[in-house]
Amino acid sequence: PGAAPTLDALPWRSGEPYAQLARYLEAAPRGARALDVGCGTGENLAALAARFDEALGVDVVQGAADAANERVRDLENARAVVGDVLAPGAAAKLGTFDFVFDAQTWHCVRGVDEAAARAFYGALVRPGGRLMVLCGNADEPDERGPVRVARADVERAFDGTGLVLEALAPFRFDATPAYARQAFPEPPLG
């Protein structure tokens, strides 16, 4: 009370790249460009920089982009910028990518403007590229974590963009200090 929250207090922040991203990157082909949407403090951005020629992060919060840039300061192929993904022309300013990673941003921005979110994500992925989205799961029985999204909503989320759904699978979000303080044996379902 009375104190501004810090980036360390974010409930989804584990301090490490998401396990789902790390597993994907183990077998992913090397690529020219990767984007981390909602890059936060840069853990995933650093992981992308290890696999791609260029890794770009975008976040709406200046403090997050600053923290991400601090994390990747020794990497010549990574940087974070401030940007509103729902702003007109946001995707055009960023360009196109071989791989786009989104952890817990899409499920928020779609609630603000679903059409703008669809257009943004649809414009980012190069032909043959991939988009990985980690979002809350409506099968999570408790309202305790990420925004919960129904399977049918994910299946139709990118209709008309040219993106094709290859896989949709449940998982548990990574353990974090905030999730550990909750009275549940596991992190939320994604």
C-alpha positions in Angstrom: 0.0 0.0 0.0 1.3 3.4 -0.9 4.2 2.1 -2.9 4.3 1.9 -6.7 4.5 -1.7 -7.9 7.9 -2.8 -9.3 8.5 -4.9 -12.4 9.6 -7.7 -10.0 6.1 -7.8 -8.6 4.5 -8.7 -11.9 2.7 -12.0 -11.3 3.8 -13.6 -14.5 7.5 -12.8 -14.1 9.7 -15.7 -13.3 13.0 -14.2 -14.3 13.6 -16.8 -17.0 12.3 -17.3 -20.5 9.0 -19.2 -20.7 9.5 -23.0 -20.7 7.2 -23.3 -23.8 9.4 -20.9 -25.7 12.6 -22.6 -24.6 11.3 -26.0 -25.8 10.3 -24.5 -29.1 13.6 -22.8 -29.7 15.6 -26.0 -29.0 14.3 -27.4 -32.3 13.3 -24.3 -34.2 15.2 -23.4 -37.4 17.4 -20.4 -37.2 15.8 -17.4 -38.7 16.4 -13.8 -39.6 13.9 -11.9 -37.4 12.0 -12.6 -34.2 9.5 -10.4 -32.3 8.5 -10.6 -28.7 5.1 -8.9 -28.3 4.7 -7.5 -24.8 8.4 -8.1 -24.1 8.3 -7.1 -20.5 11.7 -7.2 -18.9 13.4 -9.1 -21.7 13.8 -12.7 -20.6 12.2 -14.1 -23.7 13.8 -11.4 -25.9 17.3 -12.7 -24.8 16.3 -16.2 -25.6 15.1 -15.2 -29.1 18.4 -13.3 -29.7 20.3 -16.6 -29.2 18.4 -18.2 -32.1 17.6 -15.4 -34.5 19.8 -12.9 -36.4 17.6 -10.1 -35.0 15.3 -10.1 -32.0 13.0 -7.2 -31.4 10.8 -6.6 -28.4 7.9 -4.3 -28.1 6.0 -3.2 -25.0 3.6 -0.4 -24.2 5.4 0.4 -20.9 8.6 2.5 -21.1 9.9 1.0 -17.9 9.5 -2.5 -19.3 11.3 -1.7 -22.6 14.1 0.0 -20.6 14.4 -3.2 -18.4 14.4 -5.4 -21.5 17.1 -3.2 -23.1 19.2 -3.4 -20.0 18.9 -7.3 -20.0 20.1 -7.5 -23.7 22.6 -4.6 -23.5 25.5 -6.9 -24.4 23.6 -8.5 -27.4 24.2 -6.7 -30.7 21.2 -8.4 -32.3 18.5 -7.5 -29.7 16.6 -4.4 -28.6 13.2 -3.4 -27.2 11.1 -0.5 -28.3 8.0 1.2 -26.8 4.9 0.7 -28.9 1.1 0.4 -28.7 0.2 -2.8 -30.7 -3.3 -1.5 -31.2 -2.2 1.9 -32.7 -2.9 2.2 -36.5 0.1 1.2 -38.5 1.8 -0.5 -35.5 2.7 -3.7 -37.4 4.0 -1.7 -40.4 6.4 0.2 -38.1 7.8 -3.1 -36.8 8.0 -5.1 -40.1 7.5 -8.8 -40.6 9.1 -11.7 -38.8 10.0 -15.4 -39.1 8.8 -16.0 -35.5 6.5 -13.9 -33.3 6.2 -14.8 -29.6 3.4 -13.5 -27.4 3.1 -14.4 -23.7 0.0 -13.0 -22.1 -0.4 -9.9 -24.3 -2.8 -11.1 -27.0 -5.4 -12.2 -24.5 -5.5 -8.7 -23.1 -5.4 -6.6 -26.3 -8.1 -8.7 -28.0 -10.4 -7.6 -25.2 -9.7 -3.9 -26.0 -10.0 -4.2 -29.8 -10.3 -7.6 -31.3 -10.3 -6.4 -34.9 -7.1 -4.3 -34.4 -5.4 -7.2 -32.6 -6.3 -9.6 -35.4 -4.9 -7.2 -38.0 -1.7 -6.5 -36.0 -0.8 -10.2 -35.5 -1.8 -11.1 -39.0 0.5 -8.5 -40.5 3.6 -9.5 -38.5 4.2 -13.1 -39.6 6.1 -13.7 -42.9 4.9 -16.4 -45.2 6.2 -19.7 -43.7 6.7 -18.0 -40.3 5.3 -18.9 -36.9 3.3 -17.2 -34.2 3.3 -18.7 -30.7 0.7 -17.3 -28.3 0.6 -18.2 -24.6 -2.7 -17.2 -23.1 -5.0 -18.0 -20.2 -7.2 -21.1 -20.6 -11.0 -21.0 -20.0 -10.7 -24.5 -18.5 -8.9 -23.0 -15.5 -11.6 -23.3 -12.9 -10.4 -20.4 -10.7 -10.1 -16.7 -11.6 -6.6 -16.3 -10.4 -4.3 -15.6 -13.2 -4.1 -14.7 -16.9 -7.3 -13.7 -18.7 -9.0 -16.9 -19.5 -9.8 -17.6 -23.2 -12.1 -20.3 -24.6 -10.7 -22.8 -27.1 -13.3 -21.7 -29.7 -12.1 -18.0 -29.3 -8.5 -19.0 -29.9 -9.5 -21.1 -32.9 -11.2 -18.2 -34.6 -8.9 -15.4 -33.3 -7.0 -15.0 -36.5 -9.7 -15.7 -39.1 -9.1 -13.8 -42.3 -5.4 -13.1 -41.7 -3.9 -16.0 -43.6 -2.5 -17.5 -40.4 -3.3 -21.2 -39.9 -3.7 -22.9 -36.5 -1.2 -25.7 -36.3 -1.5 -26.7 -32.7 -3.5 -25.8 -29.6 -2.6 -27.5 -26.3 -3.1 -26.8 -22.6 -0.1 -26.2 -20.4 0.7 -24.7 -17.0 2.3 -21.3 -16.8 5.8 -21.3 -15.3 6.0 -21.0 -11.5 6.6 -17.5 -10.2 6.8 -16.0 -6.7 3.4 -14.5 -7.2 1.8 -17.8 -8.2 3.5 -19.5 -5.3 1.8 -17.2 -2.9 -1.6 -18.3 -4.2 -3.4 -21.1 -2.4 -3.1 -23.5 -5.4 -0.7 -26.4 -5.9 0.1 -25.4 -9.5 0.4 -22.2 -11.6 -2.6 -21.2 -13.7 -3.6 -23.3 -16.8 -2.7 -21.8 -20.2 
